[in-house]
Amino acid sequence: MAIEGTHIVQAAAFLGAGLSMGLGAIGPGVGEGLAAAKACEAIGKNPMEAGLLTRTMLVGQAVSESTGIYALVIALLLLFVV
């Protein structure tokens, strides 16, 4: 059984998809964790502003999660298009 060029391209696409999701999920995970931690600290210091802080935190987490979604799109493109 010989290794052909198509097999190498497919292996590279699988490796790229794995790296894309692996590295692309680190940033949003850390960012969302830090945002939640800081929001909890702020609510602990000023409980009267809990509603505003929670809304602001959720918007920040949604923006942070968009990079993870971009990584997912790239991984899916590598898996199913290449």
Biotite code that builds the C-alpha atoms (Angstrom):
import biotite.structure as struc

atoms = struc.array([
    struc.Atom([0.000, 0.000, 0.000], chain_id="A", res_id=1, res_name="MET", atom_name="CA", element="C"),
    struc.Atom([1.588, 3.228, -1.148], chain_id="A", res_id=2, res_name="ALA", atom_name="CA", element="C"),
    struc.Atom([1.054, 6.626, 0.379], chain_id="A", res_id=3, res_name="ILE", atom_name="CA", element="C"),
    struc.Atom([-0.323, 8.957, -2.272], chain_id="A", res_id=4, res_name="GLU", atom_name="CA", element="C"),
    struc.Atom([-0.574, 12.733, -2.364], chain_id="A", res_id=5, res_name="GLY", atom_name="CA", element="C"),
    struc.Atom([-4.278, 12.697, -1.526], chain_id="A", res_id=6, res_name="THR", atom_name="CA", element="C"),
    struc.Atom([-3.594, 10.778, 1.667], chain_id="A", res_id=7, res_name="HIS", atom_name="CA", element="C"),
    struc.Atom([-1.000, 13.318, 2.746], chain_id="A", res_id=8, res_name="ILE", atom_name="CA", element="C"),
    struc.Atom([-3.390, 16.204, 2.059], chain_id="A", res_id=9, res_name="VAL", atom_name="CA", element="C"),
    struc.Atom([-6.159, 14.470, 4.004], chain_id="A", res_id=10, res_name="GLN", atom_name="CA", element="C"),
    struc.Atom([-3.818, 13.771, 6.933], chain_id="A", res_id=11, res_name="ALA", atom_name="CA", element="C"),
    struc.Atom([-2.693, 17.405, 6.945], chain_id="A", res_id=12, res_name="ALA", atom_name="CA", element="C"),
    struc.Atom([-6.326, 18.563, 6.904], chain_id="A", res_id=13, res_name="ALA", atom_name="CA", element="C"),
    struc.Atom([-7.156, 16.346, 9.892], chain_id="A", res_id=14, res_name="PHE", atom_name="CA", element="C"),
    struc.Atom([-4.095, 17.581, 11.770], chain_id="A", res_id=15, res_name="LEU", atom_name="CA", element="C"),
    struc.Atom([-4.935, 21.192, 10.943], chain_id="A", res_id=16, res_name="GLY", atom_name="CA", element="C"),
    struc.Atom([-8.527, 20.756, 12.085], chain_id="A", res_id=17, res_name="ALA", atom_name="CA", element="C"),
    struc.Atom([-7.398, 19.279, 15.383], chain_id="A", res_id=18, res_name="GLY", atom_name="CA", element="C"),
    struc.Atom([-4.871, 22.037, 15.968], chain_id="A", res_id=19, res_name="LEU", atom_name="CA", element="C"),
    struc.Atom([-7.418, 24.675, 14.983], chain_id="A", res_id=20, res_name="SER", atom_name="CA", element="C"),
    struc.Atom([-9.921, 23.505, 17.569], chain_id="A", res_id=21, res_name="MET", atom_name="CA", element="C"),
    struc.Atom([-7.313, 22.712, 20.199], chain_id="A", res_id=22, res_name="GLY", atom_name="CA", element="C"),
    struc.Atom([-5.577, 26.059, 20.064], chain_id="A", res_id=23, res_name="LEU", atom_name="CA", element="C"),
    struc.Atom([-8.699, 27.981, 19.079], chain_id="A", res_id=24, res_name="GLY", atom_name="CA", element="C"),
    struc.Atom([-10.551, 26.911, 22.220], chain_id="A", res_id=25, res_name="ALA", atom_name="CA", element="C"),
    struc.Atom([-7.854, 28.014, 24.660], chain_id="A", res_id=26, res_name="ILE", atom_name="CA", element="C"),
    struc.Atom([-8.407, 31.746, 24.180], chain_id="A", res_id=27, res_name="GLY", atom_name="CA", element="C"),
    struc.Atom([-12.180, 31.793, 24.643], chain_id="A", res_id=28, res_name="PRO", atom_name="CA", element="C"),
    struc.Atom([-11.951, 29.428, 27.605], chain_id="A", res_id=29, res_name="GLY", atom_name="CA", element="C"),
    struc.Atom([-9.449, 31.578, 29.445], chain_id="A", res_id=30, res_name="VAL", atom_name="CA", element="C"),
    struc.Atom([-11.182, 34.823, 28.443], chain_id="A", res_id=31, res_name="GLY", atom_name="CA", element="C"),
    struc.Atom([-14.609, 33.709, 29.582], chain_id="A", res_id=32, res_name="GLU", atom_name="CA", element="C"),
    struc.Atom([-13.220, 32.383, 32.845], chain_id="A", res_id=33, res_name="GLY", atom_name="CA", element="C"),
    struc.Atom([-11.477, 35.661, 33.593], chain_id="A", res_id=34, res_name="LEU", atom_name="CA", element="C"),
    struc.Atom([-14.596, 37.652, 32.695], chain_id="A", res_id=35, res_name="ALA", atom_name="CA", element="C"),
    struc.Atom([-16.737, 35.554, 35.039], chain_id="A", res_id=36, res_name="ALA", atom_name="CA", element="C"),
    struc.Atom([-14.162, 35.822, 37.833], chain_id="A", res_id=37, res_name="ALA", atom_name="CA", element="C"),
    struc.Atom([-13.943, 39.598, 37.564], chain_id="A", res_id=38, res_name="LYS", atom_name="CA", element="C"),
    struc.Atom([-17.736, 39.909, 37.395], chain_id="A", res_id=39, res_name="ALA", atom_name="CA", element="C"),
    struc.Atom([-18.039, 37.861, 40.592], chain_id="A", res_id=40, res_name="CYS", atom_name="CA", element="C"),
    struc.Atom([-15.477, 40.118, 42.264], chain_id="A", res_id=41, res_name="GLU", atom_name="CA", element="C"),
    struc.Atom([-17.340, 43.230, 41.140], chain_id="A", res_id=42, res_name="ALA", atom_name="CA", element="C"),
    struc.Atom([-20.701, 41.870, 42.317], chain_id="A", res_id=43, res_name="ILE", atom_name="CA", element="C"),
    struc.Atom([-19.106, 41.042, 45.671], chain_id="A", res_id=44, res_name="GLY", atom_name="CA", element="C"),
    struc.Atom([-17.893, 44.639, 46.014], chain_id="A", res_id=45, res_name="LYS", atom_name="CA", element="C"),
    struc.Atom([-21.113, 46.275, 44.757], chain_id="A", res_id=46, res_name="ASN", atom_name="CA", element="C"),
    struc.Atom([-24.128, 43.938, 44.922], chain_id="A", res_id=47, res_name="PRO", atom_name="CA", element="C"),
    struc.Atom([-26.554, 46.688, 43.893], chain_id="A", res_id=48, res_name="MET", atom_name="CA", element="C"),
    struc.Atom([-25.114, 46.672, 40.354], chain_id="A", res_id=49, res_name="GLU", atom_name="CA", element="C"),
    struc.Atom([-25.425, 42.895, 39.847], chain_id="A", res_id=50, res_name="ALA", atom_name="CA", element="C"),
    struc.Atom([-27.849, 43.196, 36.912], chain_id="A", res_id=51, res_name="GLY", atom_name="CA", element="C"),
    struc.Atom([-25.669, 45.629, 34.963], chain_id="A", res_id=52, res_name="LEU", atom_name="CA", element="C"),
    struc.Atom([-22.513, 43.649, 35.685], chain_id="A", res_id=53, res_name="LEU", atom_name="CA", element="C"),
    struc.Atom([-24.131, 40.385, 34.611], chain_id="A", res_id=54, res_name="THR", atom_name="CA", element="C"),
    struc.Atom([-25.353, 41.853, 31.315], chain_id="A", res_id=55, res_name="ARG", atom_name="CA", element="C"),
    struc.Atom([-21.965, 43.368, 30.583], chain_id="A", res_id=56, res_name="THR", atom_name="CA", element="C"),
    struc.Atom([-20.227, 40.093, 31.429], chain_id="A", res_id=57, res_name="MET", atom_name="CA", element="C"),
    struc.Atom([-22.491, 38.102, 29.115], chain_id="A", res_id=58, res_name="LEU", atom_name="CA", element="C"),
    struc.Atom([-21.870, 40.491, 26.214], chain_id="A", res_id=59, res_name="VAL", atom_name="CA", element="C"),
    struc.Atom([-18.120, 40.213, 26.800], chain_id="A", res_id=60, res_name="GLY", atom_name="CA", element="C"),
    struc.Atom([-18.316, 36.435, 26.905], chain_id="A", res_id=61, res_name="GLN", atom_name="CA", element="C"),
    struc.Atom([-20.296, 36.366, 23.666], chain_id="A", res_id=62, res_name="ALA", atom_name="CA", element="C"),
    struc.Atom([-17.620, 38.435, 21.951], chain_id="A", res_id=63, res_name="VAL", atom_name="CA", element="C"),
    struc.Atom([-14.920, 36.184, 23.376], chain_id="A", res_id=64, res_name="SER", atom_name="CA", element="C"),
    struc.Atom([-16.752, 33.046, 22.211], chain_id="A", res_id=65, res_name="GLU", atom_name="CA", element="C"),
    struc.Atom([-16.810, 34.310, 18.622], chain_id="A", res_id=66, res_name="SER", atom_name="CA", element="C"),
    struc.Atom([-13.124, 33.433, 18.228], chain_id="A", res_id=67, res_name="THR", atom_name="CA", element="C"),
    struc.Atom([-13.898, 29.869, 19.257], chain_id="A", res_id=68, res_name="GLY", atom_name="CA", element="C"),
    struc.Atom([-16.684, 29.749, 16.676], chain_id="A", res_id=69, res_name="ILE", atom_name="CA", element="C"),
    struc.Atom([-14.263, 30.991, 14.008], chain_id="A", res_id=70, res_name="TYR", atom_name="CA", element="C"),
    struc.Atom([-11.895, 28.158, 14.931], chain_id="A", res_id=71, res_name="ALA", atom_name="CA", element="C"),
    struc.Atom([-14.775, 25.696, 14.629], chain_id="A", res_id=72, res_name="LEU", atom_name="CA", element="C"),
    struc.Atom([-15.635, 27.018, 11.164], chain_id="A", res_id=73, res_name="VAL", atom_name="CA", element="C"),
    struc.Atom([-12.027, 26.636, 10.041], chain_id="A", res_id=74, res_name="ILE", atom_name="CA", element="C"),
    struc.Atom([-11.885, 23.096, 11.441], chain_id="A", res_id=75, res_name="ALA", atom_name="CA", element="C"),
    struc.Atom([-15.112, 22.131, 9.667], chain_id="A", res_id=76, res_name="LEU", atom_name="CA", element="C"),
    struc.Atom([-13.850, 23.612, 6.414], chain_id="A", res_id=77, res_name="LEU", atom_name="CA", element="C"),
    struc.Atom([-10.668, 21.596, 6.712], chain_id="A", res_id=78, res_name="LEU", atom_name="CA", element="C"),
    struc.Atom([-12.579, 18.402, 7.459], chain_id="A", res_id=79, res_name="LEU", atom_name="CA", element="C"),
    struc.Atom([-15.297, 18.599, 4.840], chain_id="A", res_id=80, res_name="PHE", atom_name="CA", element="C"),
    struc.Atom([-14.058, 20.874, 2.054], chain_id="A", res_id=81, res_name="VAL", atom_name="CA", element="C"),
    struc.Atom([-10.378, 20.045, 1.672], chain_id="A", res_id=82, res_name="VAL", atom_name="CA", element="C"),
])
